[in-house]
Amino acid sequence: MSTLVRTRDTLLARARGCNDKEECRALYAEWASTYNADLADASENYVAPALTAQAVLKFDSHARGAILDAGCGTGLVGEAMARGGATTIDGLDLSPAMLRVAEQTGVYRSLDLGDLTQKVDKPDETYDIITCAGTFTHGHVGPRPALREFVRLVRKNGIVVATILEDIWLSGGFKAEVERLETEGLIKVASVELIDYRKGAGDKARLVTLEKQGSALITG
Ligand SMILES: C[S@@+](CC[C@H](N)C(=O)[O-])C[C@H]1O[C@@H](n2cnc3c(N)ncnc32)[C@H](O)[C@@H]1O
């Protein structure tokens, strides 16, 4: 095994084993410059960003509105959405290093440092669409308060499209939180698909599409 492959595998393993935000930020500071190339490699073939963008672009009029790419990383989802015609995309991420790479794509209107394990510092109903790919994974962000925050941040009938690693869909409480939001009448589940995630590595994710219902007061 080459040194490059060993390094990539070590970074991936470290990403999934992050114990806290500081570890996560340090990991992505090291990984940011090679992240895109590492995950594009055939042995990884990270298809989640492209599939997320495809799901968004089905909502034609929403996709022409304001989009928040939460956990945007280096901007793979933003780039794919922009190629499909989206023009107003904000990004938010925990890692300054990943945001610097995202900035070089030129597709984001704004890029903010932010923490999805906390309330997001943006007003209610700011966005038509929120995307979140690759960030609901081991050692990163859990379902609460993030999913409820996404619902707060989209307008009525706004759309949330997120990938959730299959390993943690049930055990991490994501399915339960989606069901809770639906029971509370805050969302309608438009679809939950089992998709390829890192196709080369054979892992899977749920691609969840939620539509906000009404304008009920949402508390984190
Ligand atoms: C696997 S990357 C996915 C990035 C991008 N969406 C993609 O699909 O390539 C996970 C991203 O989540 C970000 N992240 C981890 N914890 C976070 C948190 N608490 N708040 C916001 N972003 C976080 C990391 O900095 C990293 O950029």
The ligand as an ORCA input file, in Angstrom:
! r2SCAN-3c Opt
* xyz 0 1
  C     -17.050     14.640      5.437
  S     -17.017     16.385      5.432
  C     -18.364     16.750      4.308
  C     -18.153     18.074      3.642
  C     -19.022     18.311      2.403
  N     -20.402     18.537      2.730
  C     -18.870     17.154      1.455
  O     -19.847     16.415      1.281
  O     -17.775     16.993      0.923
  C     -17.729     16.807      6.995
  C     -17.701     18.301      7.257
  O     -18.432     18.526      8.462
  C     -17.812     19.593      9.130
  N     -18.215     19.557     10.541
  C     -17.864     18.655     11.488
  N     -18.437     18.966     12.661
  C     -19.166     20.091     12.453
  C     -19.970     20.923     13.286
  N     -20.145     20.655     14.590
  N     -20.560     22.003     12.732
  C     -20.388     22.296     11.412
  N     -19.638     21.554     10.576
  C     -19.038     20.454     11.082
  C     -16.329     19.336      8.921
  O     -15.550     20.477      9.180
  C     -16.315     18.886      7.466
  O     -16.108     19.962      6.596
*
